[in-house]
Amino acid sequence: MNREEITLLGFEIVAYAGDARSKLLEALNAAQAGEFDRAESLVEEANACIIEAHHAQTDLLTKEASGEDLAYSVTMMHGQDHLMTTLLLKDLMKHMIELYKRGAK
C-alpha cells in the first residue's frame, strides 16, 4: 500500500468512527429524555459504523502482518485515535443509558 492508500483508509476510519461517536452522543441525549428504545437503536447504528471502521483497520493490519511495508500516515494515526476513543465512549454509553433507565423507574 502506498501512502495515499493508507491516508484514504485513515479518512475512512475517521468518518465511520465519527459517525459512531455522533450516534452514541445522540443516544445519550435520547436516554436522558427517557426515549430508551431510540437510544438503543442509535447504539446499534453506532455499532454498525464501528464494524465498518474495524473492517478498514483490519485490512491495514492484515497487510502489515503479511509483511507489507506500510508508509506512515498521520491521518491513519488520527483515525486510530478516533476509533479507540469511540470504542471507549461506546462502553461508557451502555452504563450511562442503564443508569438513566434505572432512574426512570
N, C-alpha and C positions, 0 to 999 in steps of 0.2 A: 504494500500500500504506500502510495506517496503522501506527502504532507497535505496536499489538498483533499485527498480522500479521507484522511484522518480528521482533518478540520471539519469536513462535512458531517462525519459521524459525531463529532463533538457537538455541532449545532443541532443534530437530530436528538441527541441525548438531552441537551438543554431544553429543547422545545417540549419533548414529552415529559420531562421532569417538571418543567414549569407549568404545564397544563395540569399535571397531577397535583402539584402544590396548590394551585388556584382552586381546584375542586375540593381539596381537603380543607382549605380555609373556609370555603363556602359551606361545606358540610358542618363545620363547627358553628357557623352562624345559624344554619338551619336547626341544629340541635339546641342551640341557645334559645331559639324561638319555639321549641317544642315540636318541630317538624322532623320527627325521628325517622320516618320512612324515607323522606327526601334526603336526610343526612346519610343514611345507609346507602342509598342509591348513588349519591355523589362519591362516597368512599369506593364503591365498586367501579365507578367510572375512573376514579383516580388509579385504582389498581390496574385497570386496562392500559392506562398511559404508562404506568411504571413497567409493566410487562414489555411494552414496545421499547422503552428506554433500555431495558435489560437485553433485548434482542440485539440492539445496536452495540451495546457493550460486549456482549458475548461474541459477536462477530470479530471484534477487535482482539479480544483475549484469545480466541481460537487461532487467529493468525499469528499472534506473538508466540503462543505455545507451540505452534508448528515450526518455529524457528525463523519466521519472517522478521527482518529488521525493520522496526517501525519508526517513523520520524516523530520527533517531539512536537506537540501542538498545545499551546496554551488554551486554545478553545476546547480541546479534549479534556484537559485538566479541569477547566471550568465546568464542563459537562459532568464529569465525575463528582465534583463538589456539589453541584445541583442535585444529582441523583442521590447522593448519600444523605444530604440534609432533608430531602423529600422523604426518604425511607424512614428517617428518624421522626419526621412530622407524622407520617402515617401511623407509626407505632404509638405515638402520644395521642393522636386523634381518637383511636379506639378507646382509650381510657377516658379521655375528656367527654366523648359522646356518652359513654356509660355513666359517668358522673352526672351529666345533665338528665339522663333517663331516671336515675335514682332520685334526683331532686324533684322530678315532676310527679313522683308517686305520692 
